[in-house]
Amino acid sequence: MTAQQNSIQSDKGSISTRKTVLISLLILLLGGGVTAIVFLTEPRAVRSGATKETAMLVDVIRAKRDTFQPTIVAMGNVKPSQDIILRPRVSGQITDRSPAFTPGGYVDEGEILLQIDPEDYKNTLQQRRSELQQAISDLNIEMGRQDVAQSDYQLLNEELSEKNKKLILREPQLNSAKSRVEAARAAVDQAELNLKRTTIKAPFDAHILNRNVNLGSQVSTGDNLGHLVGIENYWVEATVPVAKLQWLTFPDGGGERGSEVMIRNRTAWEAGKYRKGYLYKLIGSLEDQTRMARVLITVPDPLGRRTGSDDLPVLMIGSFVEANIKAEQIPDVIRINRDYVRKNETVWVMEDEKLSIQEVNIVFRDAQYAYISDGLNEEAQVVTTNLTTVADGARLRLASDTSQAPSDSLALKNQ
């Protein structure tokens, strides 16, 4: 190939490259122009009537002033009011046992639970009685000697000192004989008492929680025979805030009852089941961790043993229960749900279709309600709706009122 031909081909390649570059530039310019036109002509959102004030939709309730009895909710543990470890006061072998004296059994006051072998104590009693008879005989003999001594003293017909007179009349011997009789009589009483103590009885109507002996067991004074709890009443030891003690009533005695309490065990009892109790005592110390006041609630017939108590739920010792204590009545207050009390103890009120933030004086709070004495008028419209934007004087309207259309809207307009 000649040099002229090579030059011609080189010129053709250069022209082709320039065309390609020019076409690419034209395409880029065309695309940029179209994009600019799209952005310049797209519709834009503008706020129409943005200067108009929006009336917020709210729900309200009417405030009512009345006399109310609030409820204080407390938690507590069930424990027996009578709780003993049965121990013998004499030693010996168990020769008899009541079938009721077994874990889970029920016994009546005075019912025989155990019998310790009484034979040794019968023999001791007989011996003490014999000793008493001997002492009485010795006293009678000494009294006869007293008559002889008195006669001798009269025959002597002399003035003696008081000390010598007592010796001649055998007064020391008489006093000694009388003392021996008294000691022998006391020994008989003790022997009778020990014999009586071989029969172990229930000290009160009781529920047997534990038994540690059986027939043939050898027991000594002070041994643990079993664990008994009284069934007449159980206690619930609960904790309440110290500030609420002023609203509770405790009995002073004489058969009075304290504030009424409803006991519930929500984990074990059916819905709606409860036991009724009464405040019994204020324990004079605070609970260590919560620093709340400790109170005792008495619950009669906790195991439902009385006639007509078959449908009552049974209290179990150690259960964790809820105690709803009826406080004293609070007169002339407005009661609203606690959720309607806002920050810094204020209440939102709708007045003339505007929001009014009112400070209130709350005299009592329970688990559900706040009781207001001042700062809120009767028949005031309390706002129950939670608002994101809160300003005193903001316009409001009832959610049930649909005649007013929203004044703040968004419109799309093409620019």
Summary of the structure (lengths in Angstrom):
residues: 415
radius of gyration: 49.2
end to end distance: 66.0
largest distance: 196.3
contacts: 1123
relative contact order: 0.19
helix: 29%
strand: 35%
